Amino acid sequence: MNKNYLTVAMVFAILGLVGYLPYALMFLIVGLLGIEDVDFFMNMSVFVIVAGGLSAANIIAFIRLNKAKTNPKMRKEVLGWGIYLLIGGYLVGGIMGIIAANSNEEPEFTNRTNLTVEEKLMKLSNLYDKGLITQDEYKLRRKRIVEEI
């Protein structure tokens, strides 16, 4: 999984937590002040309980996404948390989580140092034969490969 995408998803999980904290604090303050307006308190308590639950979910999302950086077997879980962030209103964080779950850590490039000179020249010749590089590029790259010998 791509760690950069995971980090972005984690940042949005924390931003969501920060967004819900004022509501949780409001509930605490209202409770400590002993507001006697029961209707107000009940309406606020339901809202704040939901915000508290979402805050807890964001904390768990952050922890699990962080753990996924070192455990590639957590792809499905990362996908789930990405969907949670997406549905929870964190569009960028959700998209990054989903992309992270579906991407490889590193692009699959052929390691140039393991190729022999003959293999490099064959690949270069194939590129030229397919018309993917010009004759000037072919000559320049061939010269560099031969100079490595």
N, C-alpha and C positions, 0 to 999 in steps of 0.2 A: 504494500500500500504506500501511497505517496505521503510522506510525512508533512510536506508543506500544506497540502490540502487538509490533512488532519488538524494541523495547527490552526488554520483559519476556522475550521468548524468548532474547535475548542474555544477560540476567542469569542465566537458568537454565542456559545453556550454560557460563557461567563457574562457577556453583555446582557443576555436574557436574565440571568440571575440578578444582576445589578438593577435591571428594570423592575423586577418583582419585589426587591427588598423594601422600598418605601411603603408598599402596601402592608407587608408583614409588620413593619415598625408602627404603622398607623394602628393596626389591630392591637398591638401591645400597648400603645399609649392610651387608646380608648379603653382598654381593659383596666389599666392601672388608674386612670382617672375616675373610673366608676360611673361612666355616663349612664344616666337612668332612662334615656329614651330607648326603650327596648326595640322598637321597630327599626330605628337607625342602626342600633348595635347588631341586630339579626341580619339586616341587609349587608352591612359591612362585613360581618363575620363570614358569611357564605363566600363573598367575593375574596376576602383575604385568605380563607382556607384554600380556595382554588389557586390563588397566587402562591401560597406557601407550598402547595403540592407541585406546582410548576417549577418553583425555585429548587425544590428537592430533586426533581427530574433533571434540571439543568446541571446541578452539582454531580449527579450520577453520570450524566452524559459526558461532562468534562473528564471525570475520572476514567470512565471506560474508553473514551477516545484517546486519552493519554496512554493508557495501557496498550491500546491497539498499535501504537507506534513501534512496540517491540514484539508484538505477537501477530504475525501475518495470518493466523488461523481465525482471526476475529472479523473477517470481511463481512459476514452476514450481520453481525452485531453492529458494526460501523454503519452498514447500510440502514439498519433499523433506527439508529440514533440520527442519521442524516435525514431520514423521513420524518422523525419526530421534530427535528429542528425546522424542517421545511413546513410542516403543518403548524408548528408553534409560532410561525410568523418570522422566522429568521431565514429568509429566502437564500441569502448568500451562504450562510453557514450550512444550511441543509444541502444545497447544491454541492458545496465543497466536500461535505461528508459522503455524499453519494458518489461523487467523482473519485474520492480517495478509496472507497470500497471497491471500485471497479477499475482501478489503475494499478500498474506495477510500480515498484519502488524506482526502478531505473528503466529507461527505454532499452529495448533489446537491440543493441548495436553490436556488431562484430568487433571483437577486441583486435585492434590493429597489430598489437605487438605479438600476437600468437600466429599471425599469418607469415608464411615464408615469402620470399621475394617472388618466387614463381606464382604463388597464389594471388599475390597482390597484382602482378602483371596480368594474370588471367581475368581477375575481376575488372581491372581497368579496361582490358580489351573488350570484355562483355558490355561494359557501359558505352564504349565508343561504338561497338557494332549495333547496339540498340538505339543509337542516336541520342543518348542521354547527355553526352558531353561533346563539345566541339573538337575538331582536330587539334587546335591550339592547346586546349585543356588537356587532351590526351598526351601530347608531346611534353607539356610541362610536368604533368604528374608522372609520366614514365621516366623522365629525367631524374625527378626526385627519388623515385623508387630505386633506380639504378645507382644513384649516388649513395644510398644507404649501405651498399655492399662493401 
